[in-house]
Amino acid sequence: MLGWCCLAAPAQAAGPRVGQKAPVFAAHNLYGKPVTLNQFRGKVILLNFWATWCGPCRVELPRFDAWQARYSADGLQVLAISMDDNRDQARAMADRLHLHFPMLAGNSRLGAAYGGIFGLPVTYLIDRDGIVRKRVEGETNLDQLEVEVQKLLHEPHR
């Protein structure tokens, strides 16, 4: 683990494990528009929990944006969930970074559905069938993660 920004001490984490269905959710993007996980059914989803104060998050988000541009035609959908209390700060950072994928406003209920978000970043890879294939806590090796994204994009949809 290269970097990790702590929110609180971990408790007993529940939520999806690798090989389980990803919890479906409805949230609002940073501009108030409703977004659901189900609207991206059939796509490979990179789901990232982040915050404006998280250094590793500021490194990862632009790279995820590049992947969205490069792999969207192959079926990738990046979704980022801000765990910031202040939606305006999150929106300002997303605008400053020129991110082109849905940026959602998170809350403790959504974090709990994904096993509790006790530090940031936390990233999930979800296959086209809605199955969690990977959970990464903390900063990750982005080159290795991109290879895993590419593999999922080339797997057949069941």
DSSP file (Angstrom, degrees, kcal/mol; ACC not computed):
  #  RESIDUE AA STRUCTURE BP1 BP2  ACC     N-H-->O    O-->H-N    N-H-->O    O-->H-N    TCO  KAPPA ALPHA  PHI   PSI    X-CA   Y-CA   Z-CA
    1    1 A M              0   0    0      0, 0.0   139,-0.1     0, 0.0     3,-0.1   0.000 360.0 360.0 360.0 124.8    0.0    0.0    0.0
    2    2 A L        +     0   0    0    137,-1.1     2,-0.3     1,-0.3   138,-0.1   0.847 360.0   1.0 -87.7 -37.4    1.6    3.3   -1.1
    3    3 A G        +     0   0    0    136,-0.4   136,-3.3   118,-0.1     2,-0.3  -0.995  56.5 178.5-154.3 150.5   -0.7    5.8    0.5
    4    4 A W        -     0   0    0     -2,-0.3     2,-0.6   134,-0.2    51,-0.0  -0.938  15.0-154.5-157.8 126.6   -3.8    5.8    2.8
    5    5 A C  E     -A  120   0A   0    115,-2.8   115,-2.8    -2,-0.3     2,-0.2  -0.928  24.9-138.9-107.0 116.5   -5.7    8.7    4.3
    6    6 A C  E     +A  119   0A   0     -2,-0.6   113,-0.3   113,-0.2     3,-0.1  -0.525  28.4 173.4 -83.5 140.7   -7.5    7.6    7.4
    7    7 A L  S    S-     0   0    0    111,-2.9     2,-0.3     1,-0.5   112,-0.2   0.749  71.3 -29.3-101.7 -46.8  -11.0    8.7    8.4
    8    8 A A  S    S-     0   0    0    110,-1.7    -1,-0.5     3,-0.0     3,-0.1  -0.963  80.3 -68.9-163.0 167.8  -11.5    6.5   11.5
    9    9 A A        -     0   0    0     -2,-0.3   110,-0.0    -3,-0.1    -3,-0.0  -0.477  61.6-104.0 -68.2 136.2  -10.3    3.3   12.9
   10   10 A P        -     0   0    0      0, 0.0     2,-0.2     0, 0.0    -1,-0.1  -0.284  38.2-170.2 -61.5 143.1  -11.7    0.3   11.0
   11   11 A A        -     0   0    0     -3,-0.1     2,-0.8     1,-0.1   107,-0.1  -0.447  52.7 -48.3-112.7-168.2  -14.6   -1.7   12.6
   12   12 A Q        -     0   0    0     -2,-0.2     2,-0.4     1,-0.1    -1,-0.1  -0.557  67.8-142.5 -66.9 109.3  -16.1   -5.0   11.5
   13   13 A A        +     0   0    0     -2,-0.8     2,-0.2   103,-0.1   103,-0.1  -0.616  23.3 178.8 -82.6 128.8  -16.5   -4.3    7.8
   14   14 A A        +     0   0    0     -2,-0.4     0, 0.0    98,-0.2     0, 0.0  -0.598  33.9  84.8-109.3 179.1  -19.6   -5.7    6.1
   15   15 A G  S    S-     0   0    0     -2,-0.2    99,-0.2    99,-0.2     2,-0.1  -0.636  80.5 -16.5 117.2-177.1  -20.3   -5.2    2.4
   16   16 A P        -     0   0    0      0, 0.0     2,-0.3     0, 0.0     6,-0.1  -0.342  53.6-161.2 -70.8 136.8  -19.4   -6.9   -0.8
   17   17 A R    >   -     0   0    0      4,-0.1     3,-2.5     1,-0.1   115,-0.3  -0.699  43.8 -73.2-103.5 164.1  -16.5   -9.2   -1.0
   18   18 A V  T 3  S+     0   0    0     -2,-0.3   115,-0.2     1,-0.3    -1,-0.1  -0.371 125.5  28.8 -55.8 130.9  -14.7  -10.1   -4.2
   19   19 A G  T 3  S+     0   0    0    113,-3.4    -1,-0.3     1,-0.4     2,-0.2   0.281 101.9 104.0  97.1  -8.8  -17.0  -12.5   -6.0
   20   20 A Q  S <  S-     0   0    0     -3,-2.5   112,-3.2   112,-0.2    -1,-0.4  -0.652  81.7 -89.1-102.4 161.3  -20.2  -11.0   -4.6
   21   21 A K  B     -B  131   0B   0    110,-0.2   110,-0.2    -2,-0.2    -4,-0.1  -0.414  44.0-116.1 -63.6 139.1  -22.8   -8.8   -6.2
   22   22 A A        -     0   0    0    108,-3.2     2,-0.1    -2,-0.1    -1,-0.1  -0.608  36.1-105.0 -74.0 136.0  -22.0   -5.1   -5.8
   23   23 A P        -     0   0    0      0, 0.0     2,-0.2     0, 0.0    -1,-0.1  -0.410  33.9-128.8 -61.5 132.8  -24.7   -3.3   -3.8
   24   24 A V        +     0   0    0     -2,-0.1     2,-0.3    13,-0.1    12,-0.0  -0.536  34.9 177.2 -78.9 151.9  -26.9   -1.2   -6.0
   25   25 A F        -     0   0    0     -2,-0.2    12,-2.1     2,-0.0     2,-0.4  -0.978  29.2-142.8-150.8 161.0  -27.4    2.4   -5.0
   26   26 A A  E     +C   36   0C   0     -2,-0.3     2,-0.3    10,-0.2    10,-0.2  -0.998  34.9 152.7-124.1 133.2  -29.1    5.6   -5.9
   27   27 A A  E     -C   35   0C   0      8,-2.9     8,-3.2    -2,-0.4     2,-0.4  -0.861  40.2-107.4-145.5 177.0  -27.2    8.9   -5.2
   28   28 A H  E     -C   34   0C   0     77,-0.5    77,-2.9    -2,-0.3     5,-0.0  -0.904  29.3-123.5-111.6 144.1  -27.0   12.4   -6.6
   29   29 A N  B >   -D  104   0D   0      4,-3.2     3,-2.2    -2,-0.4    75,-0.3  -0.221  43.9 -88.3 -73.2 177.9  -24.1   13.7   -8.6
   30   30 A L  T 3  S+     0   0    0     73,-2.3    61,-0.1     1,-0.3    74,-0.1   0.567 130.4  52.3 -68.3  -6.4  -22.3   16.8   -7.3
   31   31 A Y  T 3  S-     0   0    0     72,-0.2    -1,-0.3     2,-0.2    73,-0.1   0.296 123.4-100.6-109.4   5.9  -24.8   18.9   -9.3
   32   32 A G  S <  S+     0   0    0     -3,-2.2    -2,-0.1     1,-0.3    72,-0.0   0.429  75.6 137.3  94.0   0.1  -27.9   17.3   -7.8
   33   33 A K        -     0   0    0      1,-0.1    -4,-3.2    -5,-0.0    -1,-0.3  -0.645  57.2-113.9 -82.5 134.3  -28.8   14.9  -10.7
   34   34 A P  E     -C   28   0C   0      0, 0.0     2,-0.3     0, 0.0    -6,-0.3  -0.406  36.0-178.8 -69.4 141.9  -29.8   11.4   -9.6
   35   35 A V  E     -C   27   0C   0     -8,-3.2    -8,-2.9    -2,-0.1     2,-0.3  -0.995   6.6-165.9-138.7 139.4  -27.6    8.5  -10.6
   36   36 A T  E >   -C   26   0C   0     -2,-0.3     3,-0.6   -10,-0.2   -10,-0.2  -0.928  28.5-130.6-123.8 153.2  -28.0    4.8  -10.0
   37   37 A L  G >  S+     0   0    0    -12,-2.1     3,-2.0    -2,-0.3    -1,-0.1   0.880 106.6  64.4 -64.6 -36.7  -25.6    2.0  -10.3
   38   38 A N  G >  S+     0   0    0    -13,-0.4     3,-1.9     1,-0.3    -1,-0.2   0.758  85.9  70.6 -61.1 -25.5  -28.2    0.0  -12.3
   39   39 A Q  G <  S+     0   0    0     -3,-0.6    -1,-0.3     1,-0.3    -2,-0.2   0.648  98.6  51.2 -68.6 -10.0  -28.1    2.6  -15.1
   40   40 A F  G X  S+     0   0    0     -3,-2.0     3,-2.0    -4,-0.2    -1,-0.3   0.141  78.5 147.6-109.2  17.7  -24.6    1.3  -16.0
   41   41 A R  T <   +     0   0    0     -3,-1.9    88,-0.1     1,-0.3     3,-0.1  -0.249  65.4  29.3 -53.7 137.0  -25.6   -2.4  -16.1
   42   42 A G  T 3  S+     0   0    0     86,-1.0     2,-0.3     1,-0.4    -1,-0.3   0.355 101.9 102.4  91.2  -5.1  -23.5   -4.3  -18.6
   43   43 A K  S <  S-     0   0    0     -3,-2.0     2,-0.5    84,-0.2    -1,-0.4  -0.732  79.0-112.0-105.4 157.5  -20.5   -2.1  -18.2
   44   44 A V  E     -e   76   0D   0     31,-2.4    33,-2.7    -2,-0.3     2,-0.5  -0.794  41.2-152.5 -81.7 128.3  -17.2   -2.6  -16.3
   45   45 A I  E     -eF  77 126D   0     81,-2.7    81,-2.8    -2,-0.5     2,-0.7  -0.912  20.1-163.8-114.4 128.6  -17.4   -0.2  -13.4
   46   46 A L  E     -eF  78 125D   0     31,-2.0    33,-2.8    -2,-0.5     2,-0.6  -0.947  19.3-168.4-102.5 109.6  -14.4    1.4  -11.6
   47   47 A L  E     -eF  79 124D   0     77,-2.6    77,-3.1    -2,-0.7     2,-0.5  -0.900   5.3-173.6-106.6 117.3  -16.1    2.7   -8.5
   48   48 A N  E     -eF  80 123D   0     31,-2.8    33,-3.5    -2,-0.6     2,-0.5  -0.947  16.7-155.9-121.3 125.5  -13.8    5.1   -6.5
   49   49 A F  E     +eF  81 122D   0     73,-3.4    73,-1.5    -2,-0.5     2,-0.3  -0.860  34.9 152.7 -94.3 130.9  -14.4    6.6   -3.0
   50   50 A W  E     -e   82   0D   0     31,-2.4    33,-3.2    -2,-0.5     2,-0.3  -0.864  30.1-152.1-148.3 174.6  -12.4    9.8   -2.6
   51   51 A A    >   -     0   0    0     -2,-0.3     3,-1.4    31,-0.2     6,-0.1  -0.978  31.3-115.0-153.6 156.9  -12.2   13.2   -0.8
   52   52 A T  T 3  S+     0   0    0     -2,-0.3     6,-0.1     1,-0.3    -1,-0.1   0.802 114.3  53.6 -63.7 -30.3  -10.7   16.6   -1.6
   53   53 A W  T 3  S+     0   0    0      4,-0.0     2,-0.7    -3,-0.0    -1,-0.3   0.446  85.0 101.6 -85.8  -0.3   -8.2   16.3    1.3
   54   54 A C    <>  -     0   0    0     -3,-1.4     4,-1.5     1,-0.2    -3,-0.2  -0.772  56.6-161.5 -92.7 111.1   -6.9   12.9    0.2
   55   55 A G  H  > S+     0   0    0     -2,-0.7     4,-1.0     1,-0.2     3,-0.4   0.925  90.5  50.0 -58.0 -50.7   -3.5   13.3   -1.6
   56   56 A P  H  > S+     0   0    0      0, 0.0     4,-2.3     0, 0.0     3,-0.4   0.847 106.5  58.5 -59.2 -31.7   -3.6    9.9   -3.3
   57   57 A C  H  > S+     0   0    0      1,-0.2     4,-2.6     2,-0.2    -2,-0.2   0.899 100.8  54.7 -62.8 -40.3   -7.1   10.7   -4.6
   58   58 A R  H  < S+     0   0    0     -4,-1.5    -1,-0.2    -3,-0.4    -3,-0.1   0.744 111.3  46.5 -67.4 -22.2   -5.8   13.8   -6.4
   59   59 A V  H  X S+     0   0    0     -4,-1.0     4,-0.8    -3,-0.4    -2,-0.2   0.878 115.6  44.1 -81.6 -42.9   -3.3   11.6   -8.2
   60   60 A E  H  X S+     0   0    0     -4,-2.3     4,-2.5     1,-0.2     3,-0.4   0.895 100.2  66.3 -72.5 -41.9   -5.7    8.8   -9.1
   61   61 A L  H  X S+     0   0    0     -4,-2.6     4,-2.1     1,-0.3    -1,-0.2   0.873 100.8  47.9 -55.8 -45.9   -8.7   10.8  -10.3
   62   62 A P  H  > S+     0   0    0      0, 0.0     4,-1.9     0, 0.0    -1,-0.3   0.886 112.6  50.6 -62.8 -34.8   -7.0   12.4  -13.4
   63   63 A R  H  X S+     0   0    0     -4,-0.8     4,-2.0    -3,-0.4    -2,-0.2   0.910 109.0  50.7 -67.1 -41.0   -5.7    8.9  -14.4
   64   64 A F  H  X S+     0   0    0     -4,-2.5     4,-2.3     1,-0.2    -1,-0.2   0.869 107.7  54.4 -62.9 -35.5   -9.2    7.5  -14.0
   65   65 A D  H  X S+     0   0    0     -4,-2.1     4,-2.0    -5,-0.2    -1,-0.2   0.905 106.6  50.7 -64.1 -40.9  -10.5   10.3  -16.3
   66   66 A A  H  X S+     0   0    0     -4,-1.9     4,-2.4     1,-0.2    -2,-0.2   0.893 110.2  50.2 -63.4 -39.1   -7.9    9.3  -18.9
   67   67 A W  H  X S+     0   0    0     -4,-2.0     4,-3.3     2,-0.2     5,-0.3   0.895 106.3  55.4 -65.6 -39.5   -9.1    5.7  -18.7
   68   68 A Q  H  X S+     0   0    0     -4,-2.3     4,-1.3     1,-0.2    -2,-0.2   0.930 112.3  43.1 -58.7 -44.4  -12.7    6.8  -19.1
   69   69 A A  H  < S+     0   0    0     -4,-2.0     4,-0.3     1,-0.2    -2,-0.2   0.915 119.3  43.3 -66.1 -42.9  -11.8    8.6  -22.3
   70   70 A R  H  < S+     0   0    0     -4,-2.4    -2,-0.2     1,-0.2    -1,-0.2   0.864 126.6  26.8 -73.2 -37.5   -9.7    5.7  -23.6
   71   71 A Y  H >X>S+     0   0    0     -4,-3.3     5,-1.8    -5,-0.2     3,-1.0   0.374  86.1  99.6-113.6   4.0  -11.9    2.7  -22.7
   72   72 A S  G ><5S+     0   0    0     -4,-1.3     3,-1.4    -5,-0.3    -1,-0.1   0.893  84.3  55.0 -61.2 -37.5  -15.5    4.1  -22.6
   73   73 A A  G 345S+     0   0    0     -4,-0.3    -1,-0.3     1,-0.3    -2,-0.1   0.753 106.1  53.6 -66.0 -22.2  -16.1    2.6  -26.1
   74   74 A D  G <45S-     0   0    0     -3,-1.0    -1,-0.3    -4,-0.1    -2,-0.2   0.509 132.2 -91.2 -87.9  -6.2  -15.0   -0.8  -24.8
   75   75 A G  T <<5S+     0   0    0     -3,-1.4   -31,-2.4    -4,-0.5     2,-0.3   0.606  74.5 145.4 110.2  13.7  -17.5   -0.5  -21.9
   76   76 A L  E   < -e   44   0D   0     -5,-1.8     2,-0.4   -33,-0.2    -1,-0.3  -0.660  22.2-175.4 -84.3 139.0  -15.7    1.1  -19.0
   77   77 A Q  E     -e   45   0D   0    -33,-2.7   -31,-2.0    -2,-0.3     2,-0.4  -0.958   9.1-157.9-132.1 117.8  -17.6    3.4  -16.7
   78   78 A V  E     -e   46   0D   0     -2,-0.4     2,-0.4   -33,-0.2   -31,-0.2  -0.783  11.3-177.5 -90.5 134.8  -15.8    5.3  -14.0
   79   79 A L  E     -e   47   0D   0    -33,-2.8   -31,-2.8    -2,-0.4     2,-0.4  -1.000   6.3-163.9-130.1 130.7  -17.9    6.5  -11.0
   80   80 A A  E     -eg  48 103D   0     22,-2.4    24,-3.7    -2,-0.4     2,-0.6  -0.963   3.9-157.9-119.6 133.2  -16.4    8.5   -8.2
   81   81 A I  E     -eg  49 104D   0    -33,-3.5   -31,-2.4    -2,-0.4     2,-0.4  -0.929  11.4-145.4-113.6 112.9  -18.1    9.0   -4.9
   82   82 A S  E     -eg  50 105D   0     22,-3.3    24,-3.0    -2,-0.6   -31,-0.2  -0.620   9.9-167.9 -76.9 128.9  -16.9   12.0   -2.8
   83   83 A M        +     0   0    0    -33,-3.2   -32,-0.2    -2,-0.4    -1,-0.1   0.170  47.7 126.0 -99.4  15.5  -17.0   11.4    0.9
   84   84 A D        -     0   0    0    -34,-0.2    22,-0.1     1,-0.1     3,-0.1  -0.427  61.0-141.5 -69.5 147.5  -16.5   15.1    1.6
   85   85 A D  S    S+     0   0    0      1,-0.2     2,-0.8    -2,-0.1    -1,-0.1   0.772  91.9  65.3 -75.2 -27.6  -19.0   16.8    3.9
   86   86 A N     >  -     0   0    0      1,-0.2     4,-1.7     2,-0.0     3,-0.3  -0.846  63.0-171.3-104.6 104.8  -18.9   19.9    1.7
   87   87 A R  H  > S+     0   0    0     -2,-0.8     4,-2.7     1,-0.2     5,-0.2   0.832  85.6  60.2 -62.9 -33.7  -20.3   19.2   -1.8
   88   88 A D  H  > S+     0   0    0      2,-0.2     4,-2.4     1,-0.2    -1,-0.2   0.897 104.7  48.3 -63.3 -40.2  -19.2   22.6   -3.1
   89   89 A Q  H  > S+     0   0    0     -3,-0.3     4,-2.2     2,-0.2    -1,-0.2   0.916 112.9  48.2 -65.4 -42.2  -15.5   21.8   -2.3
   90   90 A A  H  X S+     0   0    0     -4,-1.7     4,-2.5     1,-0.2    -2,-0.2   0.924 112.3  48.7 -63.2 -44.4  -15.8   18.4   -4.1
   91   91 A R  H  X S+     0   0    0     -4,-2.7     4,-2.5     1,-0.2    -2,-0.2   0.902 110.0  52.0 -62.9 -41.6  -17.5   20.0   -7.1
   92   92 A A  H  X S+     0   0    0     -4,-2.4     4,-2.5     2,-0.2    -1,-0.2   0.901 111.4  46.8 -62.7 -41.4  -14.8   22.7   -7.2
   93   93 A M  H  X S+     0   0    0     -4,-2.2     4,-2.2     2,-0.2    -2,-0.2   0.927 111.6  50.2 -67.4 -43.4  -12.0   20.1   -7.2
   94   94 A A  H  X>S+     0   0    0     -4,-2.5     5,-1.8     1,-0.2     4,-0.5   0.907 113.6  46.6 -60.6 -41.2  -13.8   18.0   -9.9
   95   95 A D  H ><5S+     0   0    0     -4,-2.5     3,-0.9     1,-0.2    -1,-0.2   0.909 110.8  51.8 -66.2 -42.0  -14.1   21.1  -12.0
   96   96 A R  H 3<5S+     0   0    0     -4,-2.5    -2,-0.2     1,-0.3    -1,-0.2   0.856 112.2  46.0 -63.5 -35.3  -10.5   22.1  -11.5
   97   97 A L  H 3<5S-     0   0    0     -4,-2.2    -1,-0.3    -5,-0.1    -2,-0.2   0.519 106.4-130.6 -85.0  -5.8   -9.3   18.6  -12.5
   98   98 A H  T <<5 -     0   0    0     -3,-0.9     2,-0.3    -4,-0.5    -3,-0.2   0.937  36.7-175.6  55.8  51.7  -11.7   18.7  -15.6
   99   99 A L      < -     0   0    0     -5,-1.8    -1,-0.2     1,-0.1     4,-0.1  -0.613  18.2-164.1 -84.5 139.9  -13.1   15.2  -14.8
  100  100 A H        +     0   0    0     -2,-0.3    -1,-0.1     2,-0.1    -2,-0.0  -0.127  58.7  79.1-119.2  34.7  -15.5   13.8  -17.3
  101  101 A F  S    S-     0   0    0    -24,-0.1   -22,-0.1   -21,-0.0     2,-0.1  -0.918  94.9 -70.3-134.3 162.8  -17.2   10.9  -15.4
  102  102 A P        -     0   0    0      0, 0.0   -22,-2.4     0, 0.0     2,-0.6  -0.320  42.6-162.6 -60.9 127.4  -20.0   11.0  -12.9
  103  103 A M  E     - g   0  80D   0    -24,-0.2   -73,-2.3    -2,-0.1     2,-0.3  -0.959  15.1-163.7-111.1 114.4  -18.9   12.5   -9.6
  104  104 A L  E     -Dg  29  81D   0    -24,-3.7   -22,-3.3    -2,-0.6     2,-0.7  -0.670  21.8-120.2-105.3 153.8  -21.4   11.5   -6.8
  105  105 A A  E     - g   0  82D   0    -77,-2.9   -77,-0.5    -2,-0.3   -22,-0.1  -0.831  36.6-158.0 -90.4 117.9  -22.0   12.8   -3.3
  106  106 A G        -     0   0    0    -24,-3.0     2,-0.3    -2,-0.7   -24,-0.0  -0.354  11.8-173.6 -90.1 172.3  -21.5   10.0   -0.9
  107  107 A N     >  -     0   0    0     -2,-0.1     4,-2.5     1,-0.0     5,-0.2  -0.930  44.1 -90.2-154.1 175.7  -22.7    9.5    2.7
  108  108 A S  H  > S+     0   0    0     -2,-0.3     4,-2.6     1,-0.2     5,-0.2   0.841 122.2  56.1 -64.5 -33.1  -22.2    7.1    5.5
  109  109 A R  H  > S+     0   0    0      2,-0.2     4,-1.9     1,-0.2    -1,-0.2   0.927 110.5  43.9 -64.7 -44.5  -25.1    4.8    4.3
  110  110 A L  H  > S+     0   0    0      2,-0.2     4,-1.0     1,-0.2    -2,-0.2   0.917 114.0  50.8 -66.2 -43.0  -23.5    4.4    0.9
  111  111 A G  H ><>S+     0   0    0     -4,-2.5     5,-2.3     1,-0.2     3,-0.6   0.906 109.1  51.5 -59.2 -42.0  -20.1    3.9    2.5
  112  112 A A  H ><5S+     0   0    0     -4,-2.6     3,-1.7     1,-0.2    -1,-0.2   0.866 102.4  59.3 -64.6 -36.6  -21.5    1.2    4.8
  113  113 A A  H 3<5S+     0   0    0     -4,-1.9    -1,-0.2     1,-0.3    -2,-0.2   0.795 105.6  51.4 -61.6 -26.8  -23.1   -0.6    1.9
  114  114 A Y  T <<5S-     0   0    0     -4,-1.0    -1,-0.3    -3,-0.6    -2,-0.2  -0.060 135.3 -84.1-102.9  31.2  -19.6   -1.0    0.5
  115  115 A G  T < 5S-     0   0    0     -3,-1.7    -3,-0.2     2,-0.1    -2,-0.1   0.557  81.2 -61.1  89.0   8.8  -18.1   -2.4    3.7
  116  116 A G      < -     0   0    0     -5,-2.3     2,-0.9    -6,-0.2    -4,-0.2   0.523  47.1-125.1  83.8 125.0  -17.4    0.8    5.5
  117  117 A I        +     0   0    0      1,-0.1    -1,-0.1    -9,-0.1    -5,-0.1  -0.844  41.6 159.6-106.2  96.2  -15.1    3.4    4.1
  118  118 A F        +     0   0    0     -2,-0.9  -111,-2.9     1,-0.1  -110,-1.7   0.496  66.5  13.8 -99.1  -6.3  -12.6    4.0    6.9
  119  119 A G  E    S-A    6   0A   0   -113,-0.3  -113,-0.2  -112,-0.2    19,-0.1  -0.965  88.9 -79.2-159.4 163.0   -9.8    5.4    4.8
  120  120 A L  E    S+A    5   0A   0   -115,-2.8  -115,-2.8    -2,-0.3    19,-0.2  -0.944  88.8  32.6-131.6 151.0   -9.4    6.9    1.3
  121  121 A P        +     0   0    0      0, 0.0    17,-3.5     0, 0.0     2,-0.4   0.603  62.1 170.8 -78.6 160.6   -9.1    6.1   -1.5
  122  122 A V  E     -FH  49 137D   0    -73,-1.5   -73,-3.4    15,-0.2     2,-0.4  -0.994  10.9-170.7-131.2 128.6  -11.0    2.9   -1.8
  123  123 A T  E     -FH  48 136D   0     13,-2.7    13,-3.2    -2,-0.4     2,-0.4  -0.970   7.1-165.9-127.4 135.8  -11.6    1.5   -5.3
  124  124 A Y  E     -FH  47 135D   0    -77,-3.1   -77,-2.6    -2,-0.4     2,-0.5  -0.933  10.0-152.5-115.2 140.9  -13.8   -1.3   -6.6
  125  125 A L  E     -FH  46 134D   0      9,-2.3     8,-3.3    -2,-0.4     9,-1.3  -0.977  18.2-171.6-107.8 125.8  -13.7   -3.0   -9.9
  126  126 A I  E     -FH  45 132D   0    -81,-2.8   -81,-2.7    -2,-0.5     6,-0.2  -0.970  14.6-134.6-121.5 128.0  -17.1   -4.4  -10.8
  127  127 A D    >   -     0   0    0      4,-2.8     3,-2.2    -2,-0.4   -85,-0.2  -0.123  35.1 -90.6 -77.6 177.8  -17.6   -6.7  -13.9
  128  128 A R  T 3  S+     0   0    0      1,-0.3   -86,-1.0    24,-0.2   -85,-0.1   0.678 126.4  55.9 -63.4 -18.6  -20.3   -6.4  -16.5
  129  129 A D  T 3  S-     0   0    0      2,-0.1    -1,-0.3   -88,-0.1   -85,-0.1   0.328 121.4-104.7 -95.7   6.1  -22.5   -8.8  -14.4
  130  130 A G  S <  S+     0   0    0     -3,-2.2  -108,-3.2     1,-0.3     2,-0.4   0.659  74.2 140.9  82.4  16.2  -22.3   -6.6  -11.3
  131  131 A I  B     -B   21   0B   0   -110,-0.2    -4,-2.8  -112,-0.0     2,-0.4  -0.789  56.3-120.0 -96.4 132.6  -19.8   -8.8   -9.5
  132  132 A V  E     +H  126   0D   0   -112,-3.2  -113,-3.4    -2,-0.4    -6,-0.3  -0.567  34.1 173.5 -69.0 123.3  -17.1   -7.2   -7.4
  133  133 A R  E     +     0   0D   0     -8,-3.3     2,-0.3    -2,-0.4    -7,-0.2   0.630  62.8   9.7-105.5 -20.1  -13.8   -8.4   -8.9
  134  134 A K  E     -H  125   0D   0     -9,-1.3    -9,-2.3  -117,-0.1     2,-0.4  -0.969  50.5-163.8-160.5 143.1  -11.4   -6.3   -6.8
  135  135 A R  E     -H  124   0D   0     -2,-0.3     2,-0.5   -11,-0.2   -11,-0.2  -0.998  13.5-168.9-126.9 127.0  -11.3   -4.0   -3.8
  136  136 A V  E     -H  123   0D   0    -13,-3.2   -13,-2.7    -2,-0.4     2,-0.5  -0.972   4.5-161.4-118.4 122.3   -8.2   -1.7   -3.4
  137  137 A E  E     -H  122   0D   0     -2,-0.5   -15,-0.2   -15,-0.2   -17,-0.1  -0.906  61.8  -3.2-102.8 125.8   -7.8    0.2   -0.1
  138  138 A G  S    S-     0   0    0    -17,-3.5  -134,-0.2    -2,-0.5   -15,-0.2  -0.220 114.3 -21.0  87.4 178.5   -5.4    3.1   -0.4
  139  139 A E  S    S-     0   0    0   -136,-3.3  -137,-1.1   -19,-0.2  -136,-0.4  -0.312  71.4-157.0 -60.6 141.7   -3.3    4.3   -3.2
  140  140 A T        -     0   0    0   -139,-0.1     2,-1.1   -84,-0.1     3,-0.1  -0.722  30.2 -92.7-119.2 167.4   -2.8    1.6   -5.8
  141  141 A N     >  -     0   0    0     -2,-0.2     4,-2.4     1,-0.2     5,-0.2  -0.733  40.3-162.0 -76.5 103.9   -0.3    0.7   -8.6
  142  142 A L  H  > S+     0   0    0     -2,-1.1     4,-2.3     1,-0.2    -1,-0.2   0.824  84.5  55.5 -65.6 -33.2   -2.2    2.4  -11.4
  143  143 A D  H  > S+     0   0    0      2,-0.2     4,-1.6     1,-0.2    -1,-0.2   0.926 111.2  44.7 -64.4 -43.2   -0.4    0.6  -14.1
  144  144 A Q  H  > S+     0   0    0      1,-0.2     4,-1.8     2,-0.2    -2,-0.2   0.903 112.3  51.9 -66.7 -41.3   -1.3   -2.8  -12.6
  145  145 A L  H  X S+     0   0    0     -4,-2.4     4,-2.3     1,-0.2    -2,-0.2   0.884 106.2  54.7 -63.2 -38.0   -4.9   -1.6  -12.0
  146  146 A E  H  X S+     0   0    0     -4,-2.3     4,-2.6     1,-0.2    -1,-0.2   0.891 105.6  52.6 -63.3 -38.5   -5.2   -0.5  -15.7
  147  147 A V  H  X S+     0   0    0     -4,-1.6     4,-2.1     1,-0.2    -1,-0.2   0.902 109.5  49.3 -62.2 -40.4   -4.1   -4.0  -16.8
  148  148 A E  H  X S+     0   0    0     -4,-1.8     4,-2.1     2,-0.2    -2,-0.2   0.884 109.8  51.2 -67.5 -37.7   -6.9   -5.5  -14.6
  149  149 A V  H  X S+     0   0    0     -4,-2.3     4,-2.3     2,-0.2    -2,-0.2   0.938 109.6  50.5 -61.3 -47.0   -9.4   -3.0  -16.1
  150  150 A Q  H  X S+     0   0    0     -4,-2.6     4,-1.2     1,-0.2    -2,-0.2   0.896 108.7  52.1 -59.5 -41.4   -8.3   -4.1  -19.6
  151  151 A K  H  X S+     0   0    0     -4,-2.1     4,-0.5     1,-0.2     3,-0.5   0.925 110.2  48.0 -61.9 -44.2   -8.8   -7.8  -18.7
  152  152 A L  H >< S+     0   0    0     -4,-2.1     3,-0.9     1,-0.2   -24,-0.2   0.882 107.4  56.4 -64.3 -37.2  -12.3   -7.2  -17.5
  153  153 A L  H 3< S+     0   0    0     -4,-2.3    -1,-0.2     1,-0.2    -2,-0.2   0.788 109.5  46.5 -64.6 -26.4  -13.2   -5.2  -20.6
  154  154 A H  H 3< S+     0   0    0     -4,-1.2    -1,-0.2    -3,-0.5    -2,-0.2   0.459  88.9 102.7 -97.7  -1.7  -12.2   -8.2  -22.8
  155  155 A E  S << S-     0   0    0     -3,-0.9     2,-0.1    -4,-0.5   -27,-0.1  -0.574  81.6-106.2 -76.5 144.4  -14.1  -10.8  -20.7
  156  156 A P        -     0   0    0      0, 0.0     2,-0.4     0, 0.0    -1,-0.1  -0.426  30.4-114.1 -69.8 146.3  -17.3  -12.0  -22.3
  157  157 A H              0   0    0      1,-0.1   -30,-0.0    -2,-0.1    -3,-0.0  -0.688 360.0 360.0 -78.6 127.7  -20.6  -10.8  -20.7
  158  158 A R              0   0    0     -2,-0.4    -1,-0.1    -3,-0.0   -29,-0.0   0.461 360.0 360.0 -83.7 360.0  -22.4  -13.7  -19.2
